[in-house]
Amino acid sequence: MLFLRSVLFYCGMVIAVLIWTVILIPLVLPLPYQKRYRVISRWAYFITWWLEKTCRLTYQVEGAENLPTTAAIILSKHQSAWETIVFQKIFPPQVWVLKRELFWIPFFGWGLKSLNPIAIRRKNLRQSMQEIIEQGTNRLAKGIWVVIFPEGTRVKIGEKKRYGVGGAMLAEKSGYPVVPVAHNAGKFWPRSGFIKYPGTIKVIIGPVIDPKGKDYKEINRLAEDWIEGTMMKL
């Protein structure tokens, strides 16, 4: 039954991707970012609803009161594709730091590109860092949040990778706050698994980290300590 529910979910997801990329995106590309984002992000709203209906997988958020009223940098654990979808519903209009190769994925990559993400080339670390700081500061100044997964890739439940400093450096240079986020999506939507398991994903939003008076090393350490400490409780 879980397999059939997962198949049904993916069928709906693929159909939705085709509708959004072939029909809606060409219509909204000329619009200002905020209006374009509002239309395109409705795909994430649909997928969230469809995931609940087909796989009985929902979520709950703790710590929403910690969200600042200004744009911020989200540093989050990365365990599956779930957070890249549902974060669009949980947080204000946002862009993500991602690898440029994702643009090459037919249909899905085109949708990503239409949302003006910060696309980097991982092999050129110096250039990537410069792009994160310059483009990230530009997006933040326009009131757009920046989502960064500091471990750089999806990580299995119970595992941890080295935290990159891109998000922390962006916070130091731009002066915008950091919002650490922990969640256990990988328990229900595994990193490399097809089956989606029923249940409730827990998302915990941590206290804001003010970058004033801190260098990127301290900012990164504070974010990592909070995220990993919270993950042990999930």
C-alpha positions as CSV (number, residue, x, y, z in Angstrom):
1,M,0.0,0.0,0.0
2,L,2.8,2.4,0.8
3,F,4.4,1.7,-2.6
4,L,1.1,2.4,-4.4
5,R,0.5,5.6,-2.4
6,S,4.1,6.7,-3.3
7,V,3.5,6.0,-7.0
8,L,0.3,8.0,-6.9
9,F,2.1,10.9,-5.3
10,Y,4.9,10.9,-7.9
11,C,2.3,10.8,-10.7
12,G,0.6,13.9,-9.4
13,M,3.9,15.6,-8.8
14,V,5.1,15.0,-12.4
15,I,1.8,16.2,-13.8
16,A,2.0,19.3,-11.7
17,V,5.6,20.1,-12.8
18,L,4.5,19.8,-16.4
19,I,1.5,22.1,-15.9
20,W,3.5,24.7,-14.0
21,T,6.6,24.8,-16.4
22,V,4.8,24.5,-19.7
23,I,1.7,26.6,-19.1
24,L,2.2,28.9,-16.0
25,I,5.8,29.9,-16.0
26,P,5.9,31.3,-19.5
27,L,2.9,33.5,-18.6
28,V,4.4,34.9,-15.4
29,L,8.1,35.4,-16.4
30,P,7.5,39.0,-17.4
31,L,6.1,39.8,-13.9
32,P,8.1,41.3,-11.0
33,Y,9.7,38.7,-8.8
34,Q,7.3,38.9,-5.9
35,K,4.2,38.3,-8.1
36,R,6.0,35.7,-10.2
37,Y,7.1,33.9,-7.0
38,R,3.5,33.9,-5.7
39,V,2.3,32.0,-8.7
40,I,5.2,29.6,-9.1
41,S,5.3,28.7,-5.4
42,R,1.7,27.6,-5.5
43,W,3.2,24.4,-7.0
44,A,4.8,23.8,-3.6
45,Y,1.4,24.4,-1.9
46,F,-0.2,21.8,-4.2
47,I,2.6,19.2,-3.6
48,T,2.3,19.7,0.2
49,W,-1.5,19.1,0.0
50,W,-1.1,16.2,-2.4
51,L,1.6,14.6,-0.2
52,E,-0.9,14.6,2.7
53,K,-3.7,13.2,0.7
54,T,-1.7,10.4,-1.0
55,C,0.9,9.5,1.6
56,R,-0.6,10.8,4.8
57,L,2.5,12.8,5.4
58,T,2.0,16.2,7.2
59,Y,4.2,18.5,9.2
60,Q,4.2,20.8,12.2
61,V,6.3,23.9,12.9
62,E,7.7,25.0,16.3
63,G,9.4,28.3,16.9
64,A,7.6,30.4,14.3
65,E,7.7,33.2,16.8
66,N,11.5,33.4,16.2
67,L,11.1,34.6,12.6
68,P,12.3,38.2,12.2
69,T,10.3,40.8,10.5
70,T,13.1,41.6,8.1
71,A,14.7,39.3,5.4
72,A,17.0,36.7,6.8
73,I,19.4,33.9,6.0
74,I,18.0,30.4,6.7
75,L,20.7,27.8,7.6
76,S,19.0,24.4,7.6
77,K,19.6,20.7,7.9
78,H,19.2,19.0,4.5
79,Q,17.8,15.4,4.5
80,S,15.5,15.1,1.5
81,A,13.7,16.9,-1.2
82,W,10.8,17.6,1.2
83,E,12.3,20.8,2.7
84,T,13.0,22.3,-0.7
85,I,9.3,22.1,-1.4
86,V,7.6,22.9,1.9
87,F,10.0,25.7,3.0
88,Q,8.2,27.7,0.3
89,K,5.1,27.4,2.4
90,I,6.6,27.9,5.8
91,F,8.9,30.9,5.1
92,P,8.5,34.2,3.3
93,P,9.5,34.6,-0.4
94,Q,13.0,33.1,-0.8
95,V,15.8,32.0,-3.1
96,W,18.1,29.1,-2.6
97,V,21.8,28.6,-3.0
98,L,22.1,25.6,-5.2
99,K,24.4,23.9,-7.7
100,R,24.1,25.2,-11.2
101,E,23.7,21.7,-12.6
102,L,20.2,21.5,-11.3
103,F,19.1,23.8,-14.1
104,W,19.8,21.0,-16.6
105,I,16.9,18.9,-15.2
106,P,14.1,19.1,-17.8
107,F,11.1,21.0,-16.7
108,F,12.0,21.0,-13.0
109,G,15.2,22.9,-13.6
110,W,13.4,25.4,-15.7
111,G,11.1,26.1,-12.9
112,L,14.0,26.6,-10.5
113,K,15.7,29.0,-12.8
114,S,12.6,31.2,-13.1
115,L,12.9,31.9,-9.3
116,N,16.3,33.5,-9.6
117,P,18.2,31.2,-7.2
118,I,21.9,31.8,-6.4
119,A,23.4,29.1,-8.7
120,I,27.1,28.3,-7.9
121,R,29.8,26.2,-9.4
122,R,31.1,24.0,-6.6
123,K,34.5,23.4,-8.2
124,N,35.4,27.1,-8.0
125,L,35.1,27.7,-4.3
126,R,36.4,31.3,-4.4
127,Q,34.0,32.3,-7.1
128,S,31.1,30.5,-5.4
129,M,31.7,32.4,-2.2
130,Q,31.8,35.7,-4.0
131,E,28.5,34.9,-5.8
132,I,26.8,33.9,-2.5
133,I,27.9,37.2,-0.9
134,E,27.1,39.5,-3.8
135,Q,23.9,37.9,-5.0
136,G,22.8,37.0,-1.5
137,T,23.2,40.6,-0.3
138,N,21.3,41.8,-3.3
139,R,18.3,39.5,-2.7
140,L,18.2,40.3,1.0
141,A,18.2,44.0,0.3
142,K,15.1,43.4,-1.8
143,G,13.3,41.7,1.1
144,I,13.9,38.2,-0.3
145,W,15.1,35.5,2.2
146,V,18.1,33.3,1.3
147,V,18.0,29.5,2.1
148,I,21.3,27.7,2.4
149,F,22.0,24.1,3.4
150,P,25.4,24.4,4.9
151,E,26.3,20.7,4.7
152,G,25.9,21.1,0.9
153,T,24.1,17.9,0.2
154,R,21.3,15.7,1.7
155,V,22.4,13.8,4.8
156,K,20.9,10.6,6.2
157,I,19.2,10.6,9.6
158,G,21.8,10.5,12.4
159,E,24.6,11.6,10.1
160,K,26.5,15.0,9.8
161,K,28.8,16.6,7.3
162,R,31.1,19.5,7.6
163,Y,29.3,22.8,7.6
164,G,30.3,25.2,4.8
165,V,30.8,28.8,5.7
166,G,29.0,30.5,2.8
167,G,25.9,31.3,4.7
168,A,27.8,32.6,7.7
169,M,30.0,34.8,5.5
170,L,26.9,36.2,3.8
171,A,25.6,37.1,7.3
172,E,28.9,38.7,8.4
173,K,29.2,40.8,5.2
174,S,25.6,41.7,4.7
175,G,24.6,42.2,8.3
176,Y,21.4,40.2,7.9
177,P,20.4,37.7,10.7
178,V,20.6,34.0,10.5
179,V,17.7,31.7,11.3
180,P,18.8,28.1,12.1
181,V,16.3,25.3,11.2
182,A,16.3,21.7,12.2
183,H,13.8,19.0,11.0
184,N,13.4,15.2,10.7
185,A,12.1,15.0,7.1
186,G,14.5,12.2,6.3
187,K,12.7,9.9,8.6
188,F,9.6,10.0,6.4
189,W,11.0,11.0,3.0
190,P,14.4,9.3,2.9
191,R,17.2,10.9,0.9
192,S,17.5,8.1,-1.7
193,G,14.2,6.2,-1.0
194,F,11.1,6.0,-3.2
195,I,8.6,5.2,-0.4
196,K,7.1,8.1,1.5
197,Y,6.1,7.1,5.0
198,P,3.0,8.4,6.8
199,G,3.5,10.6,9.8
200,T,4.2,14.2,10.9
201,I,7.5,15.9,10.1
202,K,8.7,18.2,12.8
203,V,10.3,21.5,11.8
204,I,11.9,23.6,14.6
205,I,12.9,27.2,14.0
206,G,15.7,28.4,16.3
207,P,16.4,31.8,17.9
208,V,17.8,34.4,15.5
209,I,21.6,34.7,15.4
210,D,22.5,38.4,15.1
211,P,25.8,38.7,13.1
212,K,26.7,42.1,14.6
213,G,30.1,41.8,16.4
214,K,30.6,38.3,15.2
215,D,32.9,36.9,12.5
216,Y,31.7,34.1,10.1
217,K,33.4,31.4,12.2
218,E,31.4,32.2,15.3
219,I,28.2,32.6,13.3
220,N,28.7,29.2,11.7
221,R,29.6,27.6,15.0
222,L,26.5,29.0,16.7
223,A,24.2,27.8,13.9
224,E,25.8,24.3,13.7
225,D,25.7,23.9,17.5
226,W,22.0,24.8,17.6
227,I,21.0,22.7,14.6
228,E,22.9,19.6,15.6
229,G,21.9,19.9,19.2
230,T,18.3,20.1,18.2
231,M,18.6,17.2,15.8
232,M,19.6,15.0,18.7
233,K,16.2,15.7,20.3
234,L,14.1,14.9,17.2
